[in-house]
């Protein structure tokens, strides 16, 4: 993962955070491996990540939530 928030990208840094099981459980609403879907739903995703409600089998480590949040705040590069 990139430590530089300015260069964080969906393909390299964000998409790998979502496991196949996360993708499958959310597919009815949106595709976590789709840049457009994650970008469009980024605030909703961030909210449940911060609440620890996603993924359903345990909260992400703080560093991963922070990376996702920085990505949303720095232009959501593909």
C-alpha positions in Angstrom: 0.0 0.0 0.0 1.1 3.5 -0.6 2.0 5.7 2.3 1.5 8.8 0.2 -2.2 9.6 0.3 -1.8 11.8 -2.8 -0.7 8.8 -4.9 -3.2 6.3 -3.4 -5.2 4.6 -6.2 -8.2 2.4 -6.3 -6.5 -0.4 -8.2 -3.3 -0.5 -6.2 -4.4 0.5 -2.7 -8.1 0.3 -2.2 -9.5 -2.6 -4.2 -7.0 -5.1 -2.6 -8.5 -4.2 0.8 -11.8 -5.8 -0.2 -11.7 -9.6 -0.1 -13.7 -11.9 -2.4 -16.1 -12.7 0.4 -16.7 -8.9 1.0 -17.4 -8.5 -2.6 -19.9 -11.3 -2.7 -21.7 -10.2 0.3 -22.2 -6.7 -1.1 -22.8 -7.5 -4.7 -26.6 -7.1 -4.5 -26.0 -3.4 -3.8 -22.7 -2.6 -5.5 -19.5 -4.2 -6.6 -16.6 -3.5 -4.2 -14.1 -4.3 -7.0 -15.6 -1.7 -9.3 -14.0 1.7 -9.2 -17.2 3.4 -10.3 -19.3 1.6 -7.7 -16.9 2.2 -4.8 -16.5 5.9 -5.8 -20.3 6.4 -6.0 -20.8 4.8 -2.7 -17.7 5.9 -0.9 -19.3 7.9 1.9 -21.7 5.0 2.7 -18.8 2.6 2.7 -16.6 4.8 4.8 -19.4 5.2 7.3 -19.8 1.5 7.9 -16.1 1.0 7.9 -15.7 3.6 10.6 -18.6 2.0 12.6 -16.8 -1.4 12.3 -19.9 -2.9 10.7 -18.1 -3.9 7.5 -16.8 -6.4 6.8 -19.3 -8.4 8.7 -16.7 -10.8 10.2 -14.7 -8.0 12.0 -13.7 -4.4 11.6 -10.8 -3.3 9.5 -7.6 -2.2 11.3 -7.5 1.6 11.8 -4.8 2.0 9.2 -7.0 0.5 6.5 -10.0 2.7 7.4 -7.7 5.7 7.4 -6.3 4.8 4.0 -9.8 4.5 2.6 -10.8 7.8 4.1 -7.6 9.6 2.8 -8.4 8.2 -0.7 -11.9 9.7 -0.5 -10.5 13.0 0.5 -7.7 13.2 -2.1 -9.6 12.8 -5.3 -10.3 9.1 -5.4 -7.7 8.3 -8.1 -8.4 5.2 -10.2 
